[in-house]
Structure formats: C-alpha cells, structure tokens
Amino acid sequence: MDASGRPVGGARVYFASGPGSFPDMAALTGEDGSFALAAPSAGTYAVQVHADGFEQATASVSLKAGEKRRIEVVLRRPVKSKGRRP
C-alpha cells in the first residue's frame, strides 16, 4: 500500500534474506495489493517490495512451517531534493 493506504498493484515482492538458502522467487501484487509467497522453511525473512515510482521497502516477518501471514508494507514516493539552480 502507499502512504495514504491505497493498494499498489504490480509491485515486485521477494524474499531478500532468510534462514539457509532458498530459490530466487518473487510475486507481483494484484490490483488490491495482495500477494502470496511460500517460505521454504520456518524462520525470519526480510521481504522486499519494489514498485515503479516508489522507494524500495523492506519488512521482516517470522514464519512457522506452512504458516500463512498477512503483512502490510508501506511504499513511499521518493523525496525530491530542493537543489539550487545554476
């Protein structure tokens, strides 16, 4: 979701780190912002989200074997710097 709570469709979601090694897998969010990824084993994972026009976001989630969890990741628009003009 974005900072105002609206879902962000088409964002790429993947496990950036976790216990042991795991295959490179990713999901795209639906128009409602939902996604599903299957954790290969129990443990704590860093979930990263990328979407065009937003800064990358990371969330940490601890999962048991076979557990399904709902997580919310807030995507923020990049802050434009107010540089001086020549």
N, C-alpha and C positions, 0 to 999 in steps of 0.2 A: 504494500500500500504506500501511497505517497504521504507526505507530511500532513495533508488535510484529511487523511483517512480513506481516500479513493483507491480502489484497486488498480494495480498496474499490470496490464496484460502483456504477454510476450517477453517477460523478463527471464533471463537465464539463471537457473538456480543449480548449485552443485555443492558437493562436499569438498571443502578446501583442505581439511585435515581431519584425522580421526585415528582410532586405535588400529595399529597394524597397517597393512597395505590393502588397498581396495581398488576396484576398477574405476576408470575415468567414466563417470556417468553424470548426466545433467538432465534437467527437466525445464520446460518452458511453462510459465504461469498462464493460466487461462484468462479470459476477459474478466473473470471475477477475482483474479489474483491468486487463485488456488494452484497448488502443485503437489506432486507426490514423488518422493524418493525413498527407495528401500535401503536402509542401512544394512551393510553386510554382516555386522556383528554388534553386540552391545557395547556401549561406551559413549564418550563425549565427542561430538563432532562440531567443527566450525562449518557453518553453512554460509556460502557467499552468494550474493544476488547482484546481477548486472542488468541494467536496462538503459536503453538509449535515452540521453537527456538527464540522467541521474548519476549521482556518485555511487560507487560500489558500496554495498552494505554487507556486514557480517553479523551473524547471530550464532550463539553457542547453544547446543541442545544435547542433553544426555538421554540416551535411549536404552531400553532393555531389549533383549532379543524379541523380534516380532512386534514390538510396540509401535502404535501409531500415535503421533503427536501433532497438535496444531501449534504452529509458531507464527508470530507476526514479525515481519521485518519492514522497517520504515525506510523508504528510499527518499533521499533529499536531492533537490536540484543543486547544482554547483553554485557556489557563491561567486558572483562576478566581482573581480577586484576593480577598484576605482583608481586606475593608474592615471598619471599625469600625461597629458598630450604634449607632444613636442612643439 
